[in-house]
Amino acid sequence: MPINILMPALSPTMEEGNLSKWNVKEGDKVKSGDVIAEIETDKATMEVESIDEGTVGKIVVPEGAQGVKVNALIAVLLADGEDASAIGSAPAPEEKAEAKSAAAPQPAAEPAPAAPAAAPATAAPAAAPAAAPAPAASGERVFASPLARRIAKEAGLDIGKIAGTGPHGRVIQADVEAAKSGAPAKAAPAAAQAAPAAAAPASAATPAGASDAQVLKLFPEGSYELVPHDNMRKTIARRLSESKQTVPHFYLTIDTDLDALLALREQINGAAPKDKDGNPAYKISVNDMIIKAMALSLKKVPAANASWTGDNMILHKVVDVGVAVSIPGGLITPIVRNADQKTLSAISGEMKDLAKRARERKLKPEEYQGGTTAVSNLGMFGVKDFAAIISPPHATILAVGAGIQKPVVKNGEIKIATVMSVTLSTDHRVVDGALGAELMQAFRGYIEKPMGMLV
């Protein structure tokens, strides 16, 4: 029987991906573990291995295809002794209870954020909601994505009792997450529940959810170029829109004296051993020291090292610091695990490696998913101060501005100091004003007396 190879879910939040490259062609023999394709997700380009052995009978999705949905058929593998005539008898992906798929990394499940509903162009009568699909009756075949089955199994849930909202009633990850939390399943979108609202006349007050056609009417024809959203930009837009709409942000800004830290950094870098070509073994950056200071501050104020869920407060026992890295088309936040326990030189080396592979889109999901806080530094661009948006499940993110020389009063005298403004954004459900202030006080202590980071 031919084996369907489906578009794998390479991360818990992945809904579609781009098929960047085929490493095989029709007629090639493959065995389990062979890299057969490269898939570009919203965050990285990842190699996909075959689970089964056989001959590539048909490549369904061509190299370079964009926006291929998870679980879509991308190729067909023929077992020994089969020829291409058997492909027509292969069951469709939706008809198989357990369709074969390419092997994919299986990071810890993280609930996929729901996309915020777009604002309608004009008011329209609300359509009656579609009825939620019923769970499969006893004995019926259950259609579910491999990721949904795995999460259900880990949670001890009967997949057959979960209502599916995916294509053709397929049980998807969001359905299992809803079942775990006890929330009712959302109805699958109906193709034609109601007639679309009539297009509103274009105006300066065009709503955020307006269509391209409405917005483009505001600009002279030929005065613009349209650049389609890629998967990364769509994911960033969805997650940050959800964060600002659902997380009660609270902001705390302090100024810190950077001179002692800059002096210590110079001493540390000056003492770095050199190889035969004169290259130092490490070169610590200000950002490396900020990462360490933030990690130690959360260790000192453990109540702020937390995350919010609907039922519980998660108090983390480790401090994993995500660091925002700008890459073409967006940004990604690779994570320095156990940052409070690592030396400055270790953090520096790790960040250089993570940033390099992030820009090449070669990070593994476990290298950018999770974390307990984040740091975003725009000081190198001369930005004085700003407020960053929290990325759940984090409850905090530190926005770092530039170090600027300015007059300050020290011991009753005016002195010139290098001052850095930092703003902490907190989820007020987890870190309220007083707790946030305590965290910032600890952070200032490590920045202004940086020897504390070395002992």
N, C-alpha and C positions, 0 to 999 in steps of 0.2 A: 504494500500500500504506500503510495507517495506520501511524503512528510511535508506538511506546510511549515515554512519558516515565517514567523510573524515579526512585526516591528516590536522589539522588546521595550519594556519600561526600564530605562536605565537609572531612574531616580523616582522616589515616591511622588514627586510633583509633576513628572513628565506626562504630557498629554499628546504631544506630537514631536517629531524630530525631522532632521534633514538627512537623507542618505548621501553622505559625502562621497563615499568611494566603495566600490566592490573590489575585493581582493581575489575574487574568483570569477570565472566565466562559465557559461553553459558548457557542460561536458567535463568539467574538472571534477576529480574525485576529492572528497574531503573526509577527514576523520574527526572524531570528537576532540575538541580543544583547538582546532585550526581557526585562525582569525579569518573570517569570511568577509567582513565589511567594517567600515568606519561610520559611525552615526554621530551627527552633531546635535547635541541637546541645547537647551537654553543657556547652559553654563560651560560645557566642555565638549570636545570631540573624543569619542571613546571607541575602542576596538571591541568588536562583537565576535564571540567564539561560537562555533557550531557545537550542539549537544550530540548530534547523531552522525553516523557514518553513511556515506552514499555518494551519489553523483549529482551534481547540480543539473537538474532537468530543465528548469525554466527560471529566468530572472524576471519577476513581475514588475518590480519598481526599478526604474533605471537610475544609474548613478547621477547624482546631482539633484534628485527630486526633493522638493521643499514641502514641509508641512505634512509629512506622512504620519497618520494617526497611529497611536499605540494599538497593537493587536491587528493592524492591517496586514494582509498577505504581501510579503515582499519577494519570496522565492519559493520554489518547490524542489525538494530533494528526492531523488529516486533511490530506492534500496537496490541491493545487488540483484541482478537478473531482470530488473524492470527497464522498460524503455519509455520514450516520450509519449507513447500512445496511452500510458497509464495515467498521465497527468489529468486527463479529463474526468477520471473517476475519483480523483481526490476530493474529499469532503471540503466544503467551504469553511472558513474559520468559524463562522457563527454556528455551524452545525456540529462542531466537535466539542465534546464535553471537556477534553483536555488536549487542546491543540498544542503541537510541538512548537517551540520557539527557540530563537537564538539564546545562548547563555548570556546573562547580564549580571553585573554586580548587584548584590542585594543589601543595600544600606538599611539601617534601622528605619522603620516606617515613621514618616512625619506627615501629619495631616496636610493635605493640599489646600491652600487658601482658596476660598470661593471668590470668583470674579464678581466685582460690584456690578449691579444692574445699571445699564446705561439710561440716562434720563431721556424720556421721550421728547420728540421734537414739539409735539403739541399734545394737549390733553385729549385722551380718548377713553371711551367707556371701557372699564376693566373687563377682560374676558374671563369666563368661568374657568377656574383652575382645572387642569387635567387630573384625573384620578390617579393616585399613586399605584404603580403596578403591584400586583399581589405576589407574595412569595410562591415558589414552586410547590405544587402539591406533592405529597409523599410518593416517591417512586418515579417522579418526573425527572428528566435530564435537566441539570442546572447549568446554565451558561454563565461563566464568570471569568474575569481576567486572571492570569496566573498570580499577579500581585495581590488581588483581592482574596484569592484562595489562601495564599500564604499568611496574610494578616489575620484572616478569619481563623485559620488553624492555630496560629500563635495565641489568639485571644480566646480559644476554646468555643468559638461560635459555630453553629450549624449553618453552612453556606446556603442550604436549601430553604432556610427560614428567613432569609434576607431578601427583601424586595429589590430588584435591580432597576436602575434608572439609565443604564447605558444603552447602546444600540441594540435593538431587538430584545430588550429586557435583560441584557447582560448585567450581572452584578459587578460593579467596579469598586475601586478603593474607597471612594466617598461614601458608598452605601455601607461598607463594612465599618468605616469610622463612625457613621451615624448610628449603626447598631450597637457599637461599643459604648457610645455615650448615652444611648437610650433615646436619641432624638428621632422623630419620625422621618421616614424616607421622603425625599423631595420627589415631586412628580417629574417624569421625563418631559421635556419640552415638546409640545404638540406642534406639528408642522404648520398647521393653519388654524390656530385657535381663534384668531380674530384678524380682521383686515388691518393692514398697517395704517398708522395714523397719516393723515395728509401732510405733505411737506409744508413746513412753516416758512414764511418768507424770511430770507436772510436779513440779518440786522446785526448791529454791533453787539447785541445781547444774545448772540448765538449760544445755546446751552452746551454744556460740556459733552453731552452725549449726541451731538448733532452728527449727521452723516457727512461724508466727504463732499457730496454735491452741495450741501448747504454752506459749508465752510468755504469751498472754492469759489462760490459766487461773490465772496467778499474781496477777491483779488483779481486783477486784470489777467486775462488769458495770456499765457506765455511768460508770466512774471515769476513762475515758480517751477520747481521740479518735485515730483512725487517719489518718495523713497519708502517702499513697503516696510512695515514693522517686521523685524526678524523675531525668532522665538525668544531670544534674551530680552529684547526690549518689551515684548508683550508680557513676559513673566515679571519683569521689574515693575511695569506699570500696574499690573494686577495686584502684586503683593504690597506695594507701597500705598496704592489707593486704599486697599483693605486696612492697612495699618493705621492710616490717618483717620479713617472712618470708624474704626472699632476700638482702637487703643487710645485711652485718655492720656495724651502727652503732657508732661510737665517739665519745665526747663529751669536749670540752675547754671549761672555763669559766674566764674571766678577768674581773677588775674593771678598769675603765678610768676615769681622771680626766677628766671631761667639761668642766671649767671653761674651759680654753683654747679648746676648740671652740665653746662657747656664746658666748664673748667675740668670737671671730672672726666667727661667724654674725651677731651683732648689728652688727658693723662693716660687713660686706658688705651686709646688708639696709639699713642706714642710708645707705649710699652709692648705693643703687639710684636711677637716674634716674626722674623722675615725669612723668606726662602732665599735660595742662592741668587735669584734674580732681583731681590729687594722688594718683593711683594709681601705685604703684611698678611698674617694668618687670618685676621679679621679686621673689619672697620665698622665700629658701632655708629649707628645713626641716632639722632634725637628721637625718631619714631620708635626705635628699638627700646629706648629707655622709657618712653611713654607707655608702651605695651607692658613692660615689666612693672611700672608704677601702678598702672590700672589693675593688673592682676594681683599685686600685693595688697592694694587697697580693698579689693573684694574679699581677699582672704582675711583682712583685718576687720571688715564689716560684712560678715557672712550673710546677714539678713537681706542684703542687697543683691546677693548672688543667687537670684531666684527667677522663676518663670511662672506665668499665670496660665491655668487651665480652667475649664468650666467648673470642675469639681474640687480641684486641689491647688495648693501653692507648692511648686516644685523647688525645694531648697537643694542646690547643687553642692556636691562634696568636692568637686574639682573646679578649677578656673580655666576655662578655654576661651581665649580671646580671638574674635574674628577681626580681621584687618581689611578695610575696604581698599581694593586695588582697581584702578581704572584700566579697562581693556577696550579694544575697538568694539564699538556698538553698545557699551554699557559698563557695568562694574560687577565684580565678584568679591566675595569675602572669604578668602582662605583663613583657616583657623590654626592658631598656635595652641596646641593642647598643653595643659598643665603649665601654663606660662609662668605661674608664680614659683615653680620649682626649677626653672631653667636659668642658666647663666645668661648674661647679656650677649656673650659671643655666640651661644647656641641659638638664641632668639634671632640674632642678626643673620646667621647662616641659614636658618630655616626660612626666614622671611625672604631672603634673596632667591632661594630655590622655589618657594611657593609663588612669588610674584612672577618669576620667569615662566614657570609652567602655566600660570593663570593666563598670561598674555598669549601663550601658545595654545590655550584651551586644552591643556593636557592634565588638568587636575582630576583626581578621582572623587566621586561623590562624598566619600567620608572625609575628604580634605576641605570641603566647603559647607557641609551641612551640619547643623547643630551649633554648638558653642553656647556660652553663657552670657557673653557681652560682646561689644564691638567697639572699634576705634576707627574714626574717619578723620584723616589729617589732610587739610588743604593749605597748611601753612607754607609749603614750598611754592605755592602759587601766589603768595602775598595776601591771602585772604585773612583779614583780621579776626573775624569771628563769624560763626554761623550755627544753626541748629540742625542736627541730623534727624532723619526719620528712623524710628525703631523698626527693626526687622524681627517679628515674632519667630521663634519663641523667646527671643531676648527680651529683657525688661529694661535694659539700659543701652545707650550708645553714647560715646564721648566724641564730641566734635572739637578738633584741635586747630587753633589759628596760628598765625605767624608770630615768631618772637620779634618784638619791635622795641628798639631802644627809646626810652622816654624818661623824663624826670620823675623821680619818686622821692618821698620823704622817708629817710632812715635815721633813727635816733635824733630827730629834730632837725636834720640837715637835708638839703636837697641833693640827691645823687642821681646819676644816670644809671638805669638798670635795663636789662633786656626782659621785657614783660610779654608773657604769652597768655592769651585769653582762651579758656576752654569752657565749653557748654555741655552739660550732661542732660540728655533727654531721658526721661524715665516714664515707665508705665505706672501711672499713679495708683493703680490697683495693687501694685506690688511694692514699689518704692515711692513713698510719699515724701513731702518736702523735707521733714526733719531727717529721715533716713538718707535721703539724697544728699543733704547738706553734710551729714556725717561722713558719707563716702567721699565727697569732694574735699573735705578737710583732711582726710587721710591721704588723698591723692596729692594735695598741695604739699603735705609733709614730705612725701617721697621725692617730689620734684625739687623742692627748695633745700632739702637735706639728703641728697642722692646717695651718700655713703650707706644709708639704710638699705639700699637695694643690693648691696654687696655682702651683707652679713646675714 
